């Protein structure tokens, strides 16, 4: 054996870490049902009040952008079932 042969061998810890990482990849069951969050139902009065409050916000308010993101999430949660 050459004197530098030990330098080319990966330490046992590296092999152990690689094995642990690879074993964690396939633990989920592909037949498992997706867990969908519940979609809160709002009354017409609540929706009307929210629309009025959004209309009162200044142009370009960050809350309006966040609410549109929330609407997308609600649509995704509805189709998840």
C-alpha positions in Angstrom: 0.0 0.0 0.0 1.3 3.4 -0.9 1.8 6.0 1.8 -0.9 8.3 0.4 -3.6 5.6 0.0 -5.2 6.6 3.3 -5.7 10.2 2.0 -8.0 9.0 -0.8 -10.3 6.9 1.5 -13.3 8.8 2.7 -13.7 8.8 6.5 -16.4 6.5 7.9 -18.4 9.4 9.2 -18.9 10.8 5.7 -20.2 7.4 4.6 -22.5 7.2 7.6 -23.9 10.7 6.9 -24.5 9.9 3.2 -26.3 6.7 4.2 -28.6 8.5 6.6 -29.4 11.3 4.1 -30.2 8.8 1.4 -32.3 6.6 3.7 -34.5 9.6 4.6 -35.5 10.2 0.9 -38.0 7.5 0.4 -39.8 7.3 3.8 -43.1 8.8 2.6 -45.9 6.6 1.3 -46.9 7.8 -2.2 -50.4 6.6 -1.6 -50.9 8.8 1.4 -53.6 11.4 1.2 -52.6 15.0 1.2 -53.5 16.9 4.4 -55.6 19.9 3.3 -56.1 22.9 5.6 -59.8 23.8 6.3 -61.2 26.7 4.3 -63.0 29.2 6.6 -66.4 30.2 5.3 -67.2 33.9 5.6 -70.7 35.4 5.5 -71.7 37.8 2.7 -71.8 40.6 5.3 -68.2 39.8 6.3 -67.1 39.7 2.7 -68.8 43.0 2.0 -67.2 44.7 5.0 -63.8 43.3 4.0 -64.2 44.7 0.5 -65.1 48.1 1.9 -62.1 48.1 4.1 -59.8 47.1 1.3 -61.2 49.9 -0.9 -60.4 52.4 1.8 -56.7 51.4 1.8 -54.2 53.7 0.0 -53.2 52.8 -3.6 -50.4 50.2 -3.6 -50.9 49.0 0.0 -49.0 45.9 0.8 -52.0 44.4 2.5 -53.8 44.2 -0.8 -51.0 42.2 -2.3 -51.0 39.9 0.7 -54.7 39.4 0.4 -54.4 38.3 -3.2 -51.8 35.8 -2.2 -54.2 34.6 0.5 -57.0 34.2 -2.1 -54.7 31.9 -4.2 -54.0 29.8 -1.1 -57.7 29.5 -0.4 -58.3 28.4 -4.0 -55.6 25.8 -3.6 -57.0 24.5 -0.3 -60.4 24.2 -1.9 -59.1 22.0 -4.8 -56.9 20.0 -2.4 -59.9 17.9 -1.2 
